Amino acid sequence: MRNTVQIENTVTLRVPQSIQAMLNRTTEELGRDLRLYSALMFFQLGKLSAGAAAELAGVPKVIFLDLCGQYNIPVSQITPEELRDEIG
């Protein structure tokens, strides 16, 4: 088995205290939410694969796919027409 080194970057995001108060989230909770919501959006836009988005969100891929369902984000990029063609 190969050893891999994970390199991470830290991104600082300024959030007004009034927004944090409106959301009623601790700093840790807000950070977790922002990671999840950005991962969901990047996945929905096709910018990240499910695996990469799950990694960004900090959750296992199966949990991320479940969250996609909860937020009505399709996990398949196949169009209904393509599906009909496949089924034939």
N, C-alpha and C positions, 0 to 999 in steps of 0.2 A: 504494500500500500504506500502511496506517495504522500509525503507531507506537503501541505499547502499552507501558505502564509496569507492570512486575511489582512488586507490593508483597508482601514476605514478612514473616512474623512468626517470631520465634524462641521456641521453647517449651523450657523447661528441665525435664528429668525427672531426678529423683534415683534413681540405681541403686546399691544397695549393692555395694561392691567384691567381696563374697563371691559375689553373683549374676554379676557380670561375670567373675569367675574361673571359676565353674562353667560358664559359656558359652564360656570361652576365647576371648573377643573383645576386640579393641582398642576404645578409645573410639569411634574412627571407624567401625569395623565394626559395633559395637553400635548406633550412631546410624542407620546405613544399614539395619540389620535392623529396627529399630523403625519406621522410616518405611515400609519395605516391608510389614511385617506389619500395621501399622495401616491402610495403604492397602488391602490385601487384605481385611481385616475390614470396613472401611467399604463397600467395593464389594459384598462378600457380603451385607451387611445392607441394601443398596439405598440407603445414605446418600450415596454418590458414584457418578458415572458411571465407566465404564472410563477415559475420557480424564482426568477429574479425579483419579482414583486413581493413574493412571500418573504424572501430574504430581507428586502427593504423594510417590510412591515414587521419583521422580527417574529414571524410565526411559521409553523410547518406548512408546507404546500397544501396539504389536505384541509387545514383550517382556513387558509387563504381562499381556497376554492369555495368552501362553505360560506365564507364572508361575502364572496362575490354573489352568491345566491341570495343572501340576506339583503344586499344592496341592489338587487336586480341587474347585475352586470353579467352578461352572457360570457360563459367560459369557452365557448366555441366560436370561432370566427367564420364558420361556414354559413353562407347565405341560404335561405330556404330554397332558392333555385338550384344551388349547387347540391344541396341535399337531395332534392327530387331527381337530379341527374344521376347521383350516386346510387340511389335506390332503383332507378331505372324504369 
